[in-house]
Amino acid sequence: MSISTQKPILFYDNDCRFCRIVVGYWKHITGEHVEYRPCQTSVPQDSVRLEMPSGKHYTGAEAVFRTFAIAGTRRYWLWL
């Protein structure tokens, strides 16, 4: 799935209370650098998915660490 946008988009499971809480915190950290959207499928998503403007995508922990690196914060997590 390729999304046409200027910013990376992080998709998450909006049915999961934990995910909604964590995404609220991530929004605070990343500011306007990343767009957040709930997953639009009826099938539960097993991890977050980061869609880059180039069409590349990342899932799970790598998606989270890349999200922070894009925002210029906590870049060392991606390096680790």
N, C-alpha and C positions, 0 to 999 in steps of 0.2 A: 504494500500500500504506500503510495507516494502522495504526500500532501504538499500543495503549492502554497508557500508562505514565506515571509521574510525571517521569521523566528522559528527555532526548534519548537516542537510540540511534544509535551509529555502526556501520554494517555494513561489513565489509571481507572481502577474499579470503583465507581461511585457508590456501589451498593455496600462496600466494605467501610465500616465506621473508622477503623484504624487508618485505612488509606486516605480518607477525607481529612483526618486530623493531621497526618504526616504531610500531605500535600499543602495544607494550610501553612504549615511551618516552612516548607520548601519555598512557597511563594514569597514569604517574608525574606528569605535568604537570597533568592534569585532576582527579585524585583521584576522589571520589565524585560529581562533577557530571554525568558522562556514563557511560552504559552502553555496553559494546562487545560486539558479537556477530559471529561469522563469518557470511558469506553462506551461506544454506542451499540455494542452487540448484546444479544440476550444471553450469550454464553459468558460465564464469569471469566475474567482475565486472570491468569495465574501470576503475572508480574507487570510492572510498569513497562511502557514502551516509549522510547524517545525517537521521534521522527525528525531527521535533519532536513533543512531546506534542499540539500543536494539529493535527497531520496534515500540516503543511508538510514538505517535504523539500528537501535541498540535496545536490549531488554535487561531486566533485572538490575543487579547491582551496578553493572557497567552503565546502564542508562542513568541511574541516580548520580554516580560519580561524574559522568560527563555533563549532566545538568548543572552541577555545582561548578565545574571547571568552565563551562560556557559563561556563567555569571561572574567569573573571576574570583570565586571564593572556594576555599577548600580544594584547590587543585591537586594537592598532595594525595588525596584519596584516590584519584585516577592513576596517579603515578604508582602508588602502592599496588 
